[in-house]
Amino acid sequence: MPKSKKPRKMPVAEAREVLSDSEAQKLIDNDEVIRIAKDRAENNGIIFIDEIDKVVNGNGGQGPDVSREGVQRDLLPIVEGSNVNTKYGVVSTDHILFIAAGAFHISTPSEMIPELQGRFPIRVELDKLKTKDFIKILTHPKSALIKQYVALLEAEGVSLEFEPSSIKAISELATEVNTKTENIGARRLHTIMTTLLEQPLFEHPKKGQKKLKITAKYVKEALGDIVFDEDLSRYIL
């Protein structure tokens, strides 16, 4: 059944845009769009498989994790090259580039099934994040953690400021905890920042305080004991 039409009122300028878009859509050959998209996917496509280590059994094939081998075998035909049914038709994976990444703290790439190992012949080991890397992560991205917390407290009427020395102190602690416990990379910053600012987030707006400055001394006083206690840092940070 045809869709029922509903009258709409809008300014002339807006109506022109709506009508132009509507007419432009009618000129598009959807079949041709799908054909081009499939061709590009099949010949220039890249599929990135993250956390591949989660489907690798680090117990030598023993125990309850043996089911992970089944996941690897399910991945194998797609990586090797096969035809996959999609809502846009059959897509061949013969010429698609597959990239896999994982932390491999518990297992190693050599513990993958041999057939899957053979489909990833080039292996690159990435360097561990250093203090200078953490500083960049905290400050450079558009949605950096520091900017997020500044915006969060700003919404509560509190001005949050980080001294450069405090950012360096946070980065040094992240490096230290990653070295002492499990190296989880940049995710360590999230747990450290949450622990560092948990109290101010709740107390400052309630007390009516309008400004909070984070210094290196503040960071060390708030997190120092936790970092040096390995049991605490393992579960809190």
URPERA-V515768 format. One record per residue. N is the residue number from 0. D_FIRST is the distance of its C-alpha to the first C-alpha in whole Angstrom. Layout:
n;d_first
N;D_FIRST
N;D_FIRST
This chain:
n;d_first
0;0
1;4
2;6
3;9
4;12
5;15
6;19
7;21
8;25
9;27
10;30
11;30
12;32
13;29
14;26
15;28
16;27
17;24
18;23
19;25
20;24
21;20
22;22
23;24
24;21
25;19
26;23
27;23
28;23
29;21
30;23
31;26
32;26
33;26
34;28
35;31
36;30
37;31
38;34
39;35
40;35
41;36
42;39
43;40
44;38
45;40
46;40
47;42
48;43
49;44
50;47
51;47
52;50
53;48
54;48
55;51
56;54
57;57
58;59
59;60
60;57
61;58
62;57
63;53
64;52
65;52
66;48
67;48
68;49
69;46
70;44
71;46
72;45
73;42
74;42
75;44
76;42
77;40
78;43
79;45
80;42
81;39
82;35
83;33
84;29
85;27
86;23
87;24
88;26
89;30
90;32
91;36
92;38
93;41
94;42
95;41
96;44
97;44
98;46
99;47
100;49
101;50
102;53
103;55
104;57
105;58
106;57
107;58
108;56
109;58
110;57
111;53
112;53
113;55
114;52
115;50
116;53
117;53
118;50
119;51
120;54
121;55
122;56
123;56
124;58
125;57
126;60
127;60
128;59
129;62
130;63
131;62
132;59
133;58
134;59
135;57
136;54
137;55
138;55
139;53
140;50
141;47
142;46
143;50
144;51
145;53
146;51
147;49
148;51
149;53
150;49
151;49
152;52
153;52
154;49
155;52
156;54
157;56
158;57
159;58
160;60
161;61
162;64
163;64
164;67
165;64
166;62
167;64
168;65
169;62
170;62
171;65
172;64
173;61
174;63
175;65
176;63
177;61
178;65
179;66
180;63
181;60
182;59
183;55
184;55
185;53
186;52
187;55
188;55
189;52
190;54
191;57
192;56
193;54
194;58
195;59
196;57
197;56
198;59
199;59
200;55
201;56
202;59
203;59
204;56
205;58
206;61
207;60
208;62
209;60
210;61
211;62
212;63
213;63
214;66
215;68
216;70
217;67
218;65
219;68
220;69
221;66
222;65
223;68
224;69
225;66
226;66
227;70
228;69
229;67
230;66
231;64
232;63
233;61
234;59
235;59
236;59
